[in-house]
Amino acid sequence: MLKHKKRKLLVSPPLIIAGSFLCLIALGTILLKLPFATTTSVSWVDALFVATSATTVTGLSVFDPGTTLTLFGELVLLFLIQCGGIGTMTFAVAILLLLGKKVGLQNRIYLQESFNQQSIGGIVKLTKLILIFVLTVESVAISLLTLHWIPTYGFSDAFYYSLFHVVSAFNNAGFSLFADNLMGFTSDPIVNLILSSLFIIGGLGFVVVVDIFQKKSFRTWSLHTKMMVIGTIGLNVFAAITLFLLEFNNDSTIGKMSLWDKIFTSYFTAVTPRTAGFNMIDYGQMEDPSLLFTMFLMFIGGGSASTASGIKLTTFMVTLLATFAFFRFQEEPSLFGRSIRKETVIRSLAISTVSLAIVFLFTFALTISEKLPLLPLVFEVFSAFGTVGLTMGITNQLSNIGEVLISIVMFLGRIGPLTLFFILTKPKKVNYRYPYDQVITG
């Protein structure tokens, strides 16, 4: 009996997590290929692409969901987004809790891996808090948006549009039922603020949100929470000002808008690349500096154990802090009176390096398979890896090979480079080291 239990615990959590995403993608592909899921016939590759995009909460699509999908197809999309956003393991545990079943040790280990926790102690309680938080926030947002949209669409349509867009926003998916995404709402501050607040909260990370609610004082927050809150506010403000200035005179984006519309649209355009994927302007008409800056934001992404992807904001901040520490001749970076371990610095550098390698390799592959301009292809890969969903308008022009390549990038971006590393390798700790020798760098 003891050996049997031991063998069960040796199942790799990263492999299970990645496998659960693949199973959900496969299920979504089959459901979207059913004849009553779409108004017109779609290919298996198109169904796979959209199922992958929904499961990885990206938002890229080779067809317009609002006109191509039936009500059943849209509900399938919504199911994939919700499961992919909170995590398949979290969703599975939620079902167990609803059925009154006991959450076993194996599932607790998988949850620990999903939320990047140091121990399994209190992991079920944390999961319950997260599920309650998700349902509460989504319910409040749906109610507010429904009330706002009732005069325009009537109660039933207003409720359904609100349900779909709130779930899509909170899970940082970026799917919309409107043909022009949210470009028709540039002058609507209510839609702007509600949806942007949702994907900012979702992108902070569930652990951060729980920490904020449990510890009321900034001083008692964990270093991770402090970095996420300060980093998110700082980066969003900087991004909004930058894009406002870069696009101020661009008549194809915000140039012809009133000052207030320019401010609101710049703010929305600044926060959405942090993996949300909604757009209020045509990214194909943006200035080149704005596009490059947007790719930078997409690469950073949101927070760990959140609905967002990218290398993660804390990874970016640790790398910057380590660089500053090097120039100050400090052995370890520090912030808010706390030192950051060297292992965390090395982990951050590894994540950044592998992520850049993935973006480069798949961009290179797409330049071979696709006959499209380089900048839109690079933008598409950054968007797919960050599971953002923004595009310069080339998604529906991709070949079957291009769709498969982007689908792989979306999957890798969602599970993360380290999960991929632990799946492909069997890391083991060594108790020795080789003698030092000099290597000239810089």
Secondary structure, DSSP 8 states (H G I E B T S, - for coil): -HHHHHHHHTS-HHHHHHHHHHHHHHHHHHHHHSGGGBSS---HHHHHHHHHHHHTT----SS-HHHHB-HHHHHHHHHHHHHHHH-HHHHHHHHHHHTT----HHHHHHHHHHTT-S-STTHHHHHHHHHHHHHHHHHHHHHHHHHHHHHHH-HHHHHHHHHHHHHHHHTT----SSTTTTGGGTT-HHHHHHHHHHHHHHHH-HHHHHHHHH--SGGGS-HHHHHHHHHHHHHHHHHHHHHHHHHTT-TTTTTTS-HHHHHHHHHHHHHTTTTT---SS-GGGS-HHHHHHHHHHHHH---TTSS--SS-HHHHHHHHHHHHHHHTT-SS-EETTEE--HHHHHHHHHHHHHHHHHHHHHHHHHHHH--S-HHHHHHHHHHHHTT----SS-GGG--HHHHHHHHHHHHHHHH-HHHHHHHH------S-----------
